[in-house]
């Protein structure tokens, strides 16, 4: 078997001569028969398996919120719009950029927001995220080198008590089979012979002695696994665990690698993020699914660098750290600052008032020993609603959104970063706030409404509308409700178009509001009068995050 040059380089950098075992072509069964031929610009093709309908990426079509007839009708319209969008992209690239991806500019950002064509998505994500440049700077051999680390630790006989990364691998082996369980591409394909990825399965027994499921060891299951998606997912997560775990008993004797932005190792929910990236980058790659070694290695390497960029560049520090400080801070920013204190500025005034009532009621019945003093944890960031949105942020919506909306959301997230996740969350809450304010937290009815919101977002229109000057809700015609989702300047250069009616939701400014972080931020913007989800910028989030971190640390004292 021919070993790629990247693998040869990895072997030279390792203290022991190793062999990177790549899957062979006969280990993967043929992919399911397609019922609808995949369109070059569509991500909505589907196929049948055991009488169930799956989309192109292997996700089971859910009928809980949108009937199948409406889904298929929408898919037909969506395919047509995708074809038109792909033609515009091709024209844009051909006229100005010699068929190369255009540089970052306002026009490119507008094109990305409206959706990246299916055929360009992998190239665009890898380029605009910064993963392409990072991979070129660090060298293509780093991923292959990291893939050798586990084999080295197996031969050295390290246990999870001696080596931190081995403990992470135990968690990875457990979570691999919990990743997208209803996705047909991640279904286990067990074989009677060990997988070629594990040359010495007996020597791995010391890695985990307590990963038993109800019937069979998950550790043993991965030894006999033949599904290319599960095997590649595990390899990417293990490589990232070695990359982001700085401490290792043999660090002094090994070739140094790029230092991570902060220690991660492995965190639950990373498996879903990596799996979604794998679905996108392995889509329509016949060589990958047939077990071609170099093709499999190329896809894995790109997914690895995308994972690095998402964690280190697109999200704030410590988002996936051991304490999840970044994720906790994001919820304080969302519920305490953006909604709890300034919901009216983002079209969420009813939700802001409702949240204040619910928090007051919860604080009144919580701890009578507090003497009437509101504890720091009484904010909505620690309520059941905060727990729901924490899952959204940690998985970046990969487990809750339909694929159409998820791909569109990630198009903008890859290009613009963390603020897109906040904008989309605020959009979902604004679309459903009338239902939320009629419910309560005490009986969990509000929790159920919020939890079900992403799954009902089959139409990707919500992803588009959140960036416009105004968001017209579904009941706009009946109730006449308009919510501002853009930005309006008085006395500045930027004005809303004449055909876009911007309704400014005004609220009295209290002394507390005047001293708030958002008020100080607005005052420093040369008279800009800001309203709407579109005004959630990275600069604003950084300022709010600093205030939220201080609140969390004071509460922990």
PEJOCOR-V730032 format. One record per run of one state. SS is the DSSP state (alpha for helix, beta for strand, coil for the rest). FROM is the first residue (numbers start at 0). TO is the last residue. Records with the same first field share a line. If there is no record, write none. Layout:
SS->FROM-TO, FROM-TO
This chain:
coil->0-3, 13-23, 27-32, 34-44, 49-50, 55-58, 60-66, 96-104, 113-116, 128-129, 138-140, 156-162, 176-182, 186-188, 190-199, 207-210, 212-215, 223-223, 225-226, 243-249, 253-268, 281-284, 289-291, 314-323, 341-341, 346-347, 366-366, 370-374, 378-378, 382-382, 395-401, 416-416, 437-443, 452-452, 456-459, 465-468, 472-474, 479-480, 484-485, 489-509, 514-515, 523-526, 530-531, 535-536, 556-556
alpha->4-12, 24-26, 67-95, 105-112, 117-127, 130-137, 141-155, 163-175, 183-185, 200-206, 217-222, 227-242, 250-252, 269-280, 285-288, 292-313, 324-340, 342-345, 348-365, 367-369, 375-377, 379-381, 383-394, 402-415, 417-436, 444-451, 453-455, 460-464, 475-478, 510-513, 516-522, 532-534, 537-555
beta->33-33, 45-48, 51-54, 59-59, 189-189, 211-211, 216-216, 224-224, 469-471, 481-483, 486-488, 527-529
